[in-house]
Amino acid sequence: MAVLTPNKVRWGYVADDGVTYRVSAEKDIVDQGVSGGATVALSAPKKPKGLHPRRVYVTNGTVTRSIIIYDTTAAAWADHTGTVNLMLNSVSTAFTVTADRLPERLDRSPGAKQTT
């Protein structure tokens, strides 16, 4: 398999509240169509710092990793199906989506501390 490059593209992340945020994504991964999303205009709002994107776990049978899912309609999120090639020991390796996933979460703003 070919070596995957670390090139980035401007990509849309659809948050659970329906807002599409502008993020940077690895081109070779999103081009595989497993993680959903699409290109987005530069005018789209940038993802808030405290927003942690949803992820699914993928495995090659020995190694487990997680990938970002940019849209909940992606089969990797909705149906727990799909295969994605990721670099492992300098070799492009096929990983299969598992049923395990991490939901999106939003950290509390550091400026929003409770006072007594």
N, CA, C and O atoms as a Tinker XYZ file with bonds, in Angstrom:
   464  protein
     1  N      0.837000   -1.180000    0.000000    73     2
     2  CA     0.000000    0.000000    0.000000    64     1     3
     3  C      0.881000    1.242000    0.000000    63     2     4     5
     4  O      2.020000    1.219000    0.467000    81     3
     5  N      0.339000    2.303000   -0.524000    73     3     6
     6  CA     1.089000    3.552000   -0.613000    64     5     7
     7  C      1.239000    4.208000    0.757000    63     6     8     9
     8  O      0.425000    4.005000    1.657000    81     7
     9  N      2.292000    4.992000    0.887000    73     7    10
    10  CA     2.515000    5.744000    2.114000    64     9    11
    11  C      1.526000    6.901000    2.168000    63    10    12    13
    12  O      1.345000    7.617000    1.183000    81    11
    13  N      0.890000    7.082000    3.316000    73    11    14
    14  CA    -0.047000    8.192000    3.493000    64    13    15
    15  C      0.720000    9.438000    3.891000    63    14    16    17
    16  O      1.668000    9.371000    4.674000    81    15
    17  N      0.311000   10.565000    3.355000    73    15    18
    18  CA     0.999000   11.820000    3.661000    64    17    19
    19  C      0.284000   12.551000    4.790000    63    18    20    21
    20  O     -0.907000   12.334000    5.013000    81    19
    21  N      0.994000   13.405000    5.496000    73    19    22
    22  CA     0.363000   14.168000    6.584000    64    21    23
    23  C     -0.286000   15.476000    6.098000    63    22    24    25
    24  O     -0.565000   16.361000    6.907000    81    23
    25  N     -0.526000   15.601000    4.792000    73    23    26
    26  CA    -1.127000   16.824000    4.259000    64    25    27
    27  C     -2.487000   17.082000    4.889000    63    26    28    29
    28  O     -3.262000   16.157000    5.132000    81    27
    29  N     -2.762000   18.343000    5.146000    73    27    30
    30  CA    -4.019000   18.744000    5.793000    64    29    31
    31  C     -4.937000   19.448000    4.803000    63    30    32    33
    32  O     -4.480000   20.052000    3.832000    81    31
    33  N     -6.238000   19.361000    5.065000    73    31    34
    34  CA    -7.250000   20.071000    4.285000    64    33    35
    35  C     -8.213000   20.763000    5.251000    63    34    36    37
    36  O     -8.360000   20.354000    6.403000    81    35
    37  N     -8.863000   21.816000    4.759000    73    35    38
    38  CA    -9.906000   22.492000    5.540000    64    37    39
    39  C    -11.154000   21.622000    5.419000    63    38    40    41
    40  O    -11.598000   21.322000    4.311000    81    39
    41  N    -11.717000   21.219000    6.548000    73    39    42
    42  CA   -12.795000   20.228000    6.556000    64    41    43
    43  C    -13.898000   20.672000    7.503000    63    42    44    45
    44  O    -13.650000   21.453000    8.421000    81    43
    45  N    -15.098000   20.186000    7.292000    73    43    46
    46  CA   -16.225000   20.524000    8.149000    64    45    47
    47  C    -16.499000   19.454000    9.186000    63    46    48    49
    48  O    -16.593000   18.270000    8.862000    81    47
    49  N    -16.626000   19.875000   10.432000    73    47    50
    50  CA   -17.015000   18.985000   11.522000    64    49    51
    51  C    -18.412000   19.403000   11.952000    63    50    52    53
    52  O    -18.606000   20.528000   12.412000    81    51
    53  N    -19.390000   18.508000   11.807000    73    51    54
    54  CA   -20.768000   18.805000   12.200000    64    53    55
    55  C    -20.946000   18.395000   13.653000    63    54    56    57
    56  O    -20.980000   17.208000   13.978000    81    55
    57  N    -21.061000   19.397000   14.526000    73    55    58
    58  CA   -21.201000   19.145000   15.963000    64    57    59
    59  C    -22.581000   18.572000   16.268000    63    58    60    61
    60  O    -23.490000   18.626000   15.439000    81    59
    61  N    -22.717000   18.028000   17.459000    73    59    62
    62  CA   -23.994000   17.443000   17.870000    64    61    63
    63  C    -25.133000   18.455000   17.866000    63    62    64    65
    64  O    -26.297000   18.076000   17.733000    81    63
    65  N    -24.808000   19.746000   18.012000    73    63    66
    66  CA   -25.851000   20.779000   17.988000    64    65    67
    67  C    -26.192000   21.224000   16.565000    63    66    68    69
    68  O    -27.018000   22.118000   16.381000    81    67
    69  N    -25.561000   20.608000   15.549000    73    67    70
    70  CA   -25.867000   20.899000   14.156000    64    69    71
    71  C    -25.004000   21.970000   13.512000    63    70    72    73
    72  O    -25.099000   22.180000   12.303000    81    71
    73  N    -24.178000   22.643000   14.268000    73    71    74
    74  CA   -23.301000   23.681000   13.719000    64    73    75
    75  C    -22.109000   23.014000   13.030000    63    74    76    77
    76  O    -21.501000   22.096000   13.580000    81    75
    77  N    -21.779000   23.484000   11.820000    73    75    78
    78  CA   -20.615000   22.971000   11.105000    64    77    79
    79  C    -19.432000   23.882000   11.362000    63    78    80    81
    80  O    -19.462000   25.068000   11.034000    81    79
    81  N    -18.391000   23.319000   11.950000    73    79    82
    82  CA   -17.195000   24.070000   12.280000    64    81    83
    83  C    -16.066000   23.744000   11.307000    63    82    84    85
    84  O    -16.008000   22.647000   10.752000    81    83
    85  N    -15.196000   24.685000   11.114000    73    83    86
    86  CA   -14.018000   24.514000   10.269000    64    85    87
    87  C    -12.904000   23.884000   11.109000    63    86    88    89
    88  O    -12.570000   24.372000   12.189000    81    87
    89  N    -12.335000   22.786000   10.589000    73    87    90
    90  CA   -11.236000   22.107000   11.259000    64    89    91
    91  C    -10.182000   21.748000   10.216000    63    90    92    93
    92  O    -10.417000   21.853000    9.013000    81    91
    93  N     -9.034000   21.329000   10.694000    73    91    94
    94  CA    -7.963000   20.837000    9.829000    64    93    95
    95  C     -7.991000   19.315000    9.918000    63    94    96    97
    96  O     -7.995000   18.756000   11.014000    81    95
    97  N     -8.011000   18.649000    8.774000    73    95    98
    98  CA    -8.092000   17.189000    8.764000    64    97    99
    99  C     -7.000000   16.608000    7.859000    63    98   100   101
   100  O     -6.552000   17.258000    6.915000    81    99
   101  N     -6.586000   15.389000    8.160000    73    99   102
   102  CA    -5.603000   14.730000    7.311000    64   101   103
   103  C     -6.278000   14.292000    6.011000    63   102   104   105
   104  O     -7.221000   13.501000    6.015000    81   103
   105  N     -5.769000   14.829000    4.900000    73   103   106
   106  CA    -6.378000   14.611000    3.588000    64   105   107
   107  C     -6.488000   13.130000    3.222000    63   106   108   109
   108  O     -7.537000   12.680000    2.761000    81   107
   109  N     -5.407000   12.372000    3.425000    73   107   110
   110  CA    -5.433000   10.963000    3.031000    64   109   111
   111  C     -6.446000   10.137000    3.825000    63   110   112   113
   112  O     -6.917000    9.106000    3.345000    81   111
   113  N     -6.780000   10.582000    5.025000    73   111   114
   114  CA    -7.773000    9.858000    5.828000    64   113   115
   115  C     -9.189000   10.239000    5.395000    63   114   116   117
   116  O    -10.017000    9.359000    5.158000    81   115
   117  N     -9.476000   11.538000    5.288000    73   115   118
   118  CA   -10.839000   11.935000    4.914000    64   117   119
   119  C    -11.162000   11.547000    3.475000    63   118   120   121
   120  O    -12.326000   11.320000    3.146000    81   119
   121  N    -10.145000   11.468000    2.608000    73   119   122
   122  CA   -10.383000   11.048000    1.223000    64   121   123
   123  C    -10.884000    9.606000    1.134000    63   122   124   125
   124  O    -11.442000    9.211000    0.111000    81   123
   125  N    -10.693000    8.823000    2.184000    73   123   126
   126  CA   -11.147000    7.434000    2.179000    64   125   127
   127  C    -12.655000    7.316000    2.411000    63   126   128   129
   128  O    -13.230000    6.247000    2.203000    81   127
   129  N    -13.304000    8.411000    2.843000    73   127   130
   130  CA   -14.754000    8.437000    2.964000    64   129   131
   131  C    -15.342000    7.734000    4.165000    63   130   132   133
   132  O    -16.560000    7.568000    4.232000    81   131
   133  N    -14.540000    7.321000    5.101000    73   131   134
   134  CA   -15.034000    6.584000    6.266000    64   133   135
   135  C    -15.517000    7.518000    7.369000    63   134   136   137
   136  O    -16.456000    7.196000    8.097000    81   135
   137  N    -14.878000    8.670000    7.488000    73   135   138
   138  CA   -15.125000    9.545000    8.629000    64   137   139
   139  C    -16.140000   10.654000    8.381000    63   138   140   141
   140  O    -16.394000   11.454000    9.281000    81   139
   141  N    -16.720000   10.728000    7.203000    73   139   142
   142  CA   -17.743000   11.725000    6.905000    64   141   143
   143  C    -17.181000   13.121000    6.756000    63   142   144   145
   144  O    -15.969000   13.323000    6.685000    81   143
   145  N    -18.093000   14.084000    6.709000    73   143   146
   146  CA   -17.691000   15.473000    6.546000    64   145   147
   147  C    -17.458000   15.833000    5.090000    63   146   148   149
   148  O    -17.591000   14.999000    4.195000    81   147
   149  N    -17.109000   17.089000    4.875000    73   147   150
   150  CA   -16.866000   17.599000    3.527000    64   149   151
   151  C    -16.042000   18.871000    3.636000    63   150   152   153
   152  O    -15.868000   19.428000    4.719000    81   151
   153  N    -15.539000   19.319000    2.491000    73   151   154
   154  CA   -14.798000   20.576000    2.508000    64   153   155
   155  C    -15.732000   21.677000    2.979000    63   154   156   157
   156  O    -16.950000   21.587000    2.824000    81   155
   157  N    -15.145000   22.716000    3.555000    73   155   158
   158  CA   -15.938000   23.790000    4.129000    64   157   159
   159  C    -15.282000   25.116000    3.771000    63   158   160   161
   160  O    -14.066000   25.191000    3.594000    81   159
   161  N    -16.087000   26.147000    3.669000    73   159   162
   162  CA   -15.585000   27.481000    3.328000    64   161   163
   163  C    -14.747000   28.056000    4.459000    63   162   164   165
   164  O    -14.933000   27.716000    5.628000    81   163
   165  N    -13.839000   28.917000    4.098000    73   163   166
   166  CA   -13.003000   29.589000    5.083000    64   165   167
   167  C    -13.847000   30.458000    6.020000    63   166   168   169
   168  O    -13.423000   30.777000    7.131000    81   167
   169  N    -15.027000   30.831000    5.570000    73   167   170
   170  CA   -15.916000   31.669000    6.387000    64   169   171
   171  C    -16.640000   30.882000    7.480000    63   170   172   173
   172  O    -17.262000   31.483000    8.356000    81   171
   173  N    -16.571000   29.550000    7.444000    73   171   174
   174  CA   -17.224000   28.743000    8.485000    64   173   175
   175  C    -16.537000   29.015000    9.823000    63   174   176   177
   176  O    -15.331000   29.261000    9.853000    81   175
   177  N    -17.285000   28.973000   10.929000    73   175   178
   178  CA   -16.668000   29.238000   12.225000    64   177   179
   179  C    -15.649000   28.165000   12.598000    63   178   180   181
   180  O    -15.831000   26.983000   12.305000    81   179
   181  N    -14.579000   28.599000   13.248000    73   179   182
   182  CA   -13.548000   27.678000   13.707000    64   181   183
   183  C    -14.062000   26.909000   14.924000    63   182   184   185
   184  O    -14.807000   27.451000   15.741000    81   183
   185  N    -13.658000   25.648000   15.037000    73   183   186
   186  CA   -14.098000   24.812000   16.160000    64   185   187
   187  C    -13.661000   25.440000   17.481000    63   186   188   189
   188  O    -12.502000   25.826000   17.627000    81   187
   189  N    -14.580000   25.544000   18.445000    73   187   190
   190  CA   -14.214000   26.089000   19.755000    64   189   191
   191  C    -13.139000   25.231000   20.422000    63   190   192   193
   192  O    -13.111000   24.015000   20.235000    81   191
   193  N    -12.263000   25.856000   21.194000    73   191   194
   194  CA   -11.143000   25.149000   21.828000    64   193   195
   195  C    -11.581000   23.992000   22.714000    63   194   196   197
   196  O    -10.930000   22.947000   22.707000    81   195
   197  N    -12.644000   24.136000   23.466000    73   195   198
   198  CA   -13.058000   23.107000   24.404000    64   197   199
   199  C    -13.872000   21.978000   23.795000    63   198   200   201
   200  O    -14.248000   21.041000   24.499000    81   199
   201  N    -14.149000   22.049000   22.504000    73   199   202
   202  CA   -14.960000   21.016000   21.851000    64   201   203
   203  C    -14.060000   19.863000   21.412000    63   202   204   205
   204  O    -13.173000   20.044000   20.578000    81   203
   205  N    -14.289000   18.690000   21.970000    73   203   206
   206  CA   -13.531000   17.490000   21.613000    64   205   207
   207  C    -14.392000   16.654000   20.660000    63   206   208   209
   208  O    -15.459000   16.181000   21.052000    81   207
   209  N    -13.944000   16.467000   19.418000    73   207   210
   210  CA   -14.742000   15.749000   18.426000    64   209   211
   211  C    -15.020000   14.295000   18.803000    63   210   212   213
   212  O    -14.264000   13.664000   19.540000    81   211
   213  N    -16.118000   13.795000   18.276000    73   211   214
   214  CA   -16.457000   12.379000   18.468000    64   213   215
   215  C    -15.435000   11.523000   17.734000    63   214   216   217
   216  O    -14.858000   11.955000   16.736000    81   215
   217  N    -15.213000   10.318000   18.227000    73   215   218
   218  CA   -14.232000    9.399000   17.639000    64   217   219
   219  C    -14.762000    7.973000   17.661000    63   218   220   221
   220  O    -15.614000    7.624000   18.478000    81   219
   221  N    -14.250000    7.164000   16.758000    73   219   222
   222  CA   -14.484000    5.718000   16.815000    64   221   223
   223  C    -13.137000    5.037000   16.902000    63   222   224   225
   224  O    -12.122000    5.565000   16.447000    81   223
   225  N    -13.144000    3.855000   17.495000    73   223   226
   226  CA   -11.926000    3.067000   17.571000    64   225   227
   227  C    -11.848000    2.167000   16.340000    63   226   228   229
   228  O    -12.851000    1.635000   15.864000    81   227
   229  N    -10.631000    2.017000   15.850000    73   227   230
   230  CA   -10.361000    1.129000   14.717000    64   229   231
   231  C     -9.231000    0.195000   15.132000    63   230   232   233
   232  O     -8.384000    0.565000   15.944000    81   231
   233  N     -9.217000   -1.008000   14.578000    73   231   234
   234  CA    -8.185000   -1.975000   14.945000    64   233   235
   235  C     -7.723000   -2.759000   13.726000    63   234   236   237
   236  O     -8.474000   -2.955000   12.770000    81   235
   237  N     -6.483000   -3.198000   13.779000    73   235   238
   238  CA    -5.967000   -4.102000   12.736000    64   237   239
   239  C     -5.809000   -5.515000   13.301000    63   238   240   241
   240  O     -5.198000   -6.373000   12.665000    81   239
   241  N     -6.356000   -5.755000   14.488000    73   239   242
   242  CA    -6.252000   -7.047000   15.143000    64   241   243
   243  C     -5.201000   -7.057000   16.240000    63   242   244   245
   244  O     -5.282000   -7.849000   17.180000    81   243
   245  N     -4.215000   -6.177000   16.120000    73   243   246
   246  CA    -3.139000   -6.078000   17.110000    64   245   247
   247  C     -3.112000   -4.703000   17.759000    63   246   248   249
   248  O     -2.969000   -4.578000   18.975000    81   247
   249  N     -3.249000   -3.681000   16.936000    73   247   250
   250  CA    -3.162000   -2.289000   17.381000    64   249   251
   251  C     -4.531000   -1.633000   17.262000    63   250   252   253
   252  O     -5.245000   -1.838000   16.280000    81   251
   253  N     -4.894000   -0.839000   18.277000    73   251   254
   254  CA    -6.153000   -0.089000   18.254000    64   253   255
   255  C     -5.840000    1.395000   18.289000    63   254   256   257
   256  O     -4.998000    1.848000   19.063000    81   255
   257  N     -6.529000    2.145000   17.441000    73   255   258
   258  CA    -6.394000    3.603000   17.389000    64   257   259
   259  C     -7.782000    4.206000   17.304000    63   258   260   261
   260  O     -8.776000    3.494000   17.162000    81   259
   261  N     -7.838000    5.535000   17.393000    73   259   262
   262  CA    -9.128000    6.212000   17.206000    64   261   263
   263  C     -9.005000    7.211000   16.070000    63   262   264   265
   264  O     -7.937000    7.771000   15.827000    81   263
   265  N    -10.127000    7.426000   15.375000    73   263   266
   266  CA   -10.173000    8.436000   14.320000    64   265   267
   267  C    -11.363000    9.344000   14.590000    63   266   268   269
   268  O    -12.364000    8.926000   15.172000    81   267
   269  N    -11.236000   10.589000   14.158000    73   267   270
   270  CA   -12.333000   11.552000   14.309000    64   269   271
   271  C    -13.421000   11.242000   13.297000    63   270   272   273
   272  O    -13.141000   10.911000   12.145000    81   271
   273  N    -14.665000   11.354000   13.742000    73   271   274
   274  CA   -15.819000   11.211000   12.861000    64   273   275
   275  C    -16.433000   12.599000   12.706000    63   274   276   277
   276  O    -16.915000   13.184000   13.676000    81   275
   277  N    -16.413000   13.119000   11.485000    73   275   278
   278  CA   -16.793000   14.507000   11.225000    64   277   279
   279  C    -18.294000   14.721000   11.081000    63   278   280   281
   280  O    -18.763000   15.859000   11.097000    81   279
   281  N    -19.044000   13.641000   10.941000    73   279   282
   282  CA   -20.489000   13.751000   10.745000    64   281   283
   283  C    -21.133000   12.461000   11.255000    63   282   284   285
   284  O    -20.640000   11.373000   10.959000    81   283
   285  N    -22.211000   12.564000   12.005000    73   283   286
   286  CA   -22.844000   11.367000   12.576000    64   285   287
   287  C    -23.502000   10.476000   11.523000    63   286   288   289
   288  O    -23.893000    9.350000   11.833000    81   287
   289  N    -23.633000   10.960000   10.285000    73   287   290
   290  CA   -24.203000   10.116000    9.231000    64   289   291
   291  C    -23.163000    9.178000    8.618000    63   290   292   293
   292  O    -23.513000    8.303000    7.827000    81   291
   293  N    -21.887000    9.351000    8.975000    73   291   294
   294  CA   -20.840000    8.461000    8.470000    64   293   295
   295  C    -21.112000    7.042000    8.954000    63   294   296   297
   296  O    -21.485000    6.834000   10.109000    81   295
   297  N    -20.926000    6.075000    8.076000    73   295   298
   298  CA   -21.199000    4.671000    8.421000    64   297   299
   299  C    -20.367000    4.207000    9.607000    63   298   300   301
   300  O    -20.820000    3.371000   10.389000    81   299
   301  N    -19.167000    4.731000    9.749000    73   299   302
   302  CA   -18.316000    4.334000   10.874000    64   301   303
   303  C    -18.973000    4.686000   12.201000    63   302   304   305
   304  O    -18.774000    3.985000   13.193000    81   303
   305  N    -19.754000    5.763000   12.231000    73   303   306
   306  CA   -20.442000    6.177000   13.466000    64   305   307
   307  C    -21.825000    5.538000   13.547000    63   306   308   309
   308  O    -22.182000    4.956000   14.571000    81   307
   309  N    -22.592000    5.644000   12.486000    73   307   310
   310  CA   -23.991000    5.199000   12.503000    64   309   311
   311  C    -24.130000    3.679000   12.535000    63   310   312   313
   312  O    -24.984000    3.147000   13.244000    81   311
   313  N    -23.288000    2.976000   11.766000    73   311   314
   314  CA   -23.432000    1.520000   11.625000    64   313   315
   315  C    -22.238000    0.722000   12.146000    63   314   316   317
   316  O    -22.249000   -0.508000   12.096000    81   315
   317  N    -21.212000    1.409000   12.642000    73   315   318
   318  CA   -19.987000    0.749000   13.121000    64   317   319
   319  C    -19.342000   -0.090000   12.026000    63   318   320   321
   320  O    -18.832000   -1.179000   12.288000    81   319
   321  N    -19.366000    0.425000   10.791000    73   319   322
   322  CA   -18.774000   -0.318000    9.678000    64   321   323
   323  C    -17.749000    0.539000    8.955000    63   322   324   325
   324  O    -17.802000    1.768000    9.000000    81   323
   325  N    -16.821000   -0.127000    8.290000    73   323   326
   326  CA   -15.849000    0.564000    7.468000    64   325   327
   327  C    -14.427000    0.132000    7.752000    63   326   328   329
   328  O    -14.125000   -0.476000    8.779000    81   327
   329  N    -13.575000    0.461000    6.819000    73   327   330
   330  CA   -12.148000    0.189000    6.931000    64   329   331
   331  C    -11.406000    1.454000    6.530000    63   330   332   333
   332  O    -11.801000    2.144000    5.590000    81   331
   333  N    -10.336000    1.751000    7.244000    73   331   334
   334  CA    -9.532000    2.933000    6.953000    64   333   335
   335  C     -8.063000    2.544000    6.990000    63   334   336   337
   336  O     -7.641000    1.767000    7.847000    81   335
   337  N     -7.289000    3.082000    6.062000    73   335   338
   338  CA    -5.848000    2.841000    6.065000    64   337   339
   339  C     -5.165000    3.925000    6.882000    63   338   340   341
   340  O     -5.385000    5.116000    6.661000    81   339
   341  N     -4.331000    3.502000    7.832000    73   339   342
   342  CA    -3.546000    4.394000    8.672000    64   341   343
   343  C     -2.096000    3.939000    8.634000    63   342   344   345
   344  O     -1.805000    2.777000    8.350000    81   343
   345  N     -1.195000    4.861000    8.921000    73   343   346
   346  CA     0.226000    4.501000    8.953000    64   345   347
   347  C      0.543000    3.749000   10.249000    63   346   348   349
   348  O      0.154000    4.174000   11.337000    81   347
   349  N      1.247000    2.637000   10.115000    73   347   350
   350  CA     1.706000    1.844000   11.259000    64   349   351
   351  C      3.116000    1.367000   10.939000    63   350   352   353
   352  O      3.320000    0.612000    9.988000    81   351
   353  N      4.083000    1.805000   11.726000    73   351   354
   354  CA     5.487000    1.453000   11.492000    64   353   355
   355  C      5.922000    1.778000   10.057000    63   354   356   357
   356  O      6.573000    0.972000    9.391000    81   355
   357  N      5.549000    2.973000    9.600000    73   355   358
   358  CA     5.916000    3.486000    8.267000    64   357   359
   359  C      5.264000    2.727000    7.117000    63   358   360   361
   360  O      5.708000    2.842000    5.974000    81   359
   361  N      4.226000    1.959000    7.400000    73   359   362
   362  CA     3.512000    1.207000    6.367000    64   361   363
   363  C      2.023000    1.520000    6.469000    63   362   364   365
   364  O      1.465000    1.541000    7.566000    81   363
   365  N      1.381000    1.763000    5.333000    73   363   366
   366  CA    -0.062000    1.969000    5.316000    64   365   367
   367  C     -0.747000    0.640000    5.618000    63   366   368   369
   368  O     -0.546000   -0.349000    4.914000    81   367
   369  N     -1.566000    0.630000    6.683000    73   367   370
   370  CA    -2.174000   -0.606000    7.180000    64   369   371
   371  C     -3.682000   -0.444000    7.292000    63   370   372   373
   372  O     -4.163000    0.608000    7.713000    81   371
   373  N     -4.431000   -1.475000    6.919000    73   371   374
   374  CA    -5.899000   -1.440000    7.002000    64   373   375
   375  C     -6.344000   -1.662000    8.445000    63   374   376   377
   376  O     -5.915000   -2.603000    9.112000    81   375
   377  N     -7.218000   -0.763000    8.905000    73   375   378
   378  CA    -7.833000   -0.857000   10.232000    64   377   379
   379  C     -9.339000   -0.949000   10.029000    63   378   380   381
   380  O     -9.891000   -0.286000    9.150000    81   379
   381  N    -10.007000   -1.769000   10.837000    73   379   382
   382  CA   -11.454000   -1.963000   10.756000    64   381   383
   383  C    -12.131000   -1.239000   11.916000    63   382   384   385
   384  O    -11.652000   -1.272000   13.049000    81   383
   385  N    -13.235000   -0.595000   11.620000    73   383   386
   386  CA   -14.014000    0.129000   12.635000    64   385   387
   387  C    -14.596000   -0.876000   13.624000    63   386   388   389
   388  O    -15.097000   -1.929000   13.231000    81   387
   389  N    -14.524000   -0.538000   14.916000    73   387   390
   390  CA   -15.133000   -1.369000   15.957000    64   389   391
   391  C    -16.425000   -0.698000   16.434000    63   390   392   393
   392  O    -16.759000    0.396000   15.979000    81   391
   393  N    -17.140000   -1.342000   17.335000    73   391   394
   394  CA   -18.370000   -0.771000   17.883000    64   393   395
   395  C    -18.085000    0.230000   18.995000    63   394   396   397
   396  O    -19.000000    0.905000   19.467000    81   395
   397  N    -16.830000    0.332000   19.419000    73   395   398
   398  CA   -16.469000    1.251000   20.504000    64   397   399
   399  C    -16.300000    2.660000   19.958000    63   398   400   401
   400  O    -15.700000    2.863000   18.902000    81   399
   401  N    -16.834000    3.630000   20.690000    73   399   402
   402  CA   -16.718000    5.012000   20.238000    64   401   403
   403  C    -16.711000    5.984000   21.410000    63   402   404   405
   404  O    -17.153000    5.661000   22.513000    81   403
   405  N    -16.203000    7.172000   21.146000    73   403   406
   406  CA   -16.159000    8.242000   22.135000    64   405   407
   407  C    -17.070000    9.362000   21.664000    63   406   408   409
   408  O    -16.850000    9.904000   20.581000    81   407
   409  N    -18.081000    9.728000   22.436000    73   407   410
   410  CA   -18.984000   10.800000   22.014000    64   409   411
   411  C    -18.291000   12.158000   22.088000    63   410   412   413
   412  O    -17.273000   12.324000   22.760000    81   411
   413  N    -18.865000   13.106000   21.390000    73   411   414
   414  CA   -18.380000   14.486000   21.442000    64   413   415
   415  C    -18.555000   15.015000   22.856000    63   414   416   417
   416  O    -19.506000   14.652000   23.549000    81   415
   417  N    -17.631000   15.878000   23.284000    73   415   418
   418  CA   -17.802000   16.513000   24.587000    64   417   419
   419  C    -17.274000   17.933000   24.524000    63   418   420   421
   420  O    -16.399000   18.255000   23.720000    81   419
   421  N    -17.817000   18.768000   25.379000    73   419   422
   422  CA   -17.436000   20.169000   25.448000    64   421   423
   423  C    -16.954000   20.467000   26.849000    63   422   424   425
   424  O    -17.709000   20.352000   27.815000    81   423
   425  N    -15.673000   20.856000   26.960000    73   423   426
   426  CA   -15.130000   21.238000   28.256000    64   425   427
   427  C    -15.729000   22.571000   28.681000    63   426   428   429
   428  O    -16.074000   23.413000   27.853000    81   427
   429  N    -15.841000   22.734000   29.964000    73   427   430
   430  CA   -16.306000   23.999000   30.509000    64   429   431
   431  C    -15.260000   25.073000   30.257000    63   430   432   433
   432  O    -14.064000   24.813000   30.388000    81   431
   433  N    -15.683000   26.240000   29.908000    73   431   434
   434  CA   -14.777000   27.343000   29.665000    64   433   435
   435  C    -13.973000   27.665000   30.914000    63   434   436   437
   436  O    -14.531000   27.722000   32.009000    81   435
   437  N    -12.648000   27.881000   30.763000    73   435   438
   438  CA   -11.834000   28.203000   31.938000    64   437   439
   439  C    -12.285000   29.482000   32.639000    63   438   440   441
   440  O    -12.033000   29.651000   33.832000    81   439
   441  N    -12.942000   30.378000   31.920000    73   439   442
   442  CA   -13.400000   31.631000   32.511000    64   441   443
   443  C    -14.730000   31.514000   33.222000    63   442   444   445
   444  O    -15.160000   32.476000   33.858000    81   443
   445  N    -15.394000   30.387000   33.142000    73   443   446
   446  CA   -16.724000   30.216000   33.717000    64   445   447
   447  C    -16.653000   29.478000   35.050000    63   446   448   449
   448  O    -17.290000   28.440000   35.222000    81   447
   449  N    -15.884000   30.009000   35.984000    73   447   450
   450  CA   -15.740000   29.368000   37.291000    64   449   451
   451  C    -16.848000   29.811000   38.235000    63   450   452   453
   452  O    -17.303000   30.955000   38.209000    81   451
   453  N    -17.258000   28.882000   39.055000    73   451   454
   454  CA   -18.301000   29.177000   40.027000    64   453   455
   455  C    -17.726000   29.995000   41.171000    63   454   456   457
   456  O    -16.635000   29.712000   41.666000    81   455
   457  N    -18.470000   31.009000   41.581000    73   455   458
   458  CA   -18.036000   31.820000   42.722000    64   457   459
   459  C    -19.032000   31.653000   43.857000    63   458   460   461
   460  O    -20.200000   31.333000   43.635000    81   459
   461  N    -18.560000   31.872000   45.065000    73   459   462
   462  CA   -19.453000   31.715000   46.214000    64   461   463
   463  C    -19.759000   33.045000   46.857000    63   462   464
   464  O    -20.497000   33.100000   47.840000    81   463
